[in-house]
């Protein structure tokens, strides 16, 4: 049977790009889903599920993100500290304490839950403010249409 063969990317054939995302006034969930797509590589025609075909993403101004609805007051983040009981804090408290964690956790939960997902998450760089240490990689600005609604 003569048919066309499917394209499967090989890890050494993939060229990674660097993208710069400004998170000012962006809704957290919508921003995270778009970033996850770029980290997985689904924005390119060379996407292969078992190969990390994604690009690097640098997020700046992470302290200026916003939540839709009443999530700023009602959403809670919980984690296990090693002691009895869980630690928890509201989204508003976390935004003041460590805004990088909000975006990093939202993106992490949208990536595959395996070793490949860990590698994809390591390509996400999140920073407060306008400056970042990746000027040498020359990240290109990346705009999303649905993020600012």
C-alpha positions in Angstrom: 0.0 0.0 0.0 1.6 3.2 -1.1 0.6 6.2 0.9 2.1 9.4 2.3 4.3 9.1 5.3 3.6 11.1 8.5 6.2 13.6 9.5 7.9 12.9 12.8 10.2 15.5 14.1 13.6 14.4 15.5 15.1 16.2 18.5 18.3 17.3 16.7 16.4 18.8 13.8 14.4 21.3 15.8 15.4 24.9 16.1 14.2 26.7 19.2 13.0 30.3 19.1 12.7 32.7 22.0 9.4 34.6 22.5 8.7 37.6 24.7 5.2 37.9 26.3 4.1 41.0 28.1 1.5 39.9 30.7 0.2 43.4 31.5 -3.6 43.3 31.9 -3.8 39.7 30.7 -6.3 37.2 32.1 -4.3 34.4 33.8 -6.0 31.3 32.4 -6.1 32.6 28.8 -2.5 33.7 28.9 -1.4 30.3 30.4 -3.2 28.3 27.7 -1.5 30.3 24.9 1.9 30.0 26.6 1.4 26.2 27.1 0.6 25.8 23.4 3.9 27.5 22.5 5.9 25.5 25.0 4.5 22.2 23.6 5.1 23.3 20.0 1.5 23.1 18.8 1.9 26.5 17.1 4.2 25.0 14.5 3.4 22.5 11.7 6.3 20.3 13.0 4.5 19.4 16.2 5.2 15.8 17.3 3.6 14.6 20.6 6.6 12.5 21.8 9.2 15.2 21.0 9.7 18.6 22.7 9.1 20.8 19.6 8.3 23.9 21.6 10.0 27.2 22.0 11.3 29.3 24.9 9.0 31.8 26.4 10.0 34.8 28.5 7.1 36.5 30.4 7.5 40.0 31.8 5.3 42.1 34.0 3.8 39.1 35.7 2.6 41.2 38.6 0.1 43.0 36.4 -2.0 40.0 35.4 -5.6 39.9 36.3 -8.2 37.2 37.1 -11.7 37.1 35.6 -14.8 37.2 37.9 -14.3 37.0 41.6 -11.2 34.7 41.5 -8.9 37.3 43.0 -10.7 37.0 46.4 -12.2 33.5 46.1 -9.4 31.4 44.4 -7.1 29.6 46.9 -3.8 28.0 46.3 -3.0 25.0 48.5 0.2 23.0 49.0 1.6 20.5 51.4 4.5 21.7 53.6 5.5 18.4 55.1 3.7 19.1 58.4 0.2 18.1 59.3 -2.4 20.0 57.3 -2.3 22.0 54.1 -1.0 25.5 53.6 -3.2 27.8 51.6 -3.4 31.4 50.5 -5.7 33.5 48.3 -4.9 34.6 44.8 -4.6 38.2 45.9 -2.1 37.3 48.6 0.0 35.2 46.2 -0.1 38.0 43.6 1.5 40.3 46.2 4.0 37.7 47.5 5.2 35.7 44.5 3.4 36.7 41.2 5.8 34.4 39.2 4.2 31.4 40.8 0.7 32.2 39.5 1.7 32.0 35.9 4.2 29.1 36.4 1.6 27.0 38.2 -1.2 27.8 35.7 1.0 26.8 32.7 2.4 23.7 34.5 -1.1 22.3 35.0 -1.8 22.7 31.2 1.3 20.7 30.1 1.7 16.9 29.9 2.2 15.2 33.3 5.4 13.4 32.5 9.1 14.0 32.0 8.5 15.8 28.7 6.2 18.2 30.5 9.0 19.0 33.0 11.4 19.7 30.1 8.7 22.0 28.5 8.2 23.9 31.8 11.9 24.5 32.1 11.7 26.6 28.9 9.3 29.1 30.6 11.0 32.1 32.2 8.8 34.5 34.3 9.9 37.9 35.6 8.5 40.8 37.5 8.9 44.2 35.8 10.1 45.0 32.3 13.6 43.7 32.5 14.9 40.2 31.9 18.4 38.6 31.6 17.7 37.0 28.1 18.6 40.0 25.9 21.3 37.9 24.2 18.8 35.4 22.9 16.9 38.2 21.2 13.3 37.2 22.1 10.7 38.3 19.6 7.5 39.8 20.9 4.5 37.5 20.8 0.9 38.8 20.9 -2.2 36.8 21.6 -5.6 38.0 20.5 -7.8 36.4 23.2 -5.6 37.3 26.2 -6.7 40.8 26.9 -10.5 40.2 26.9 
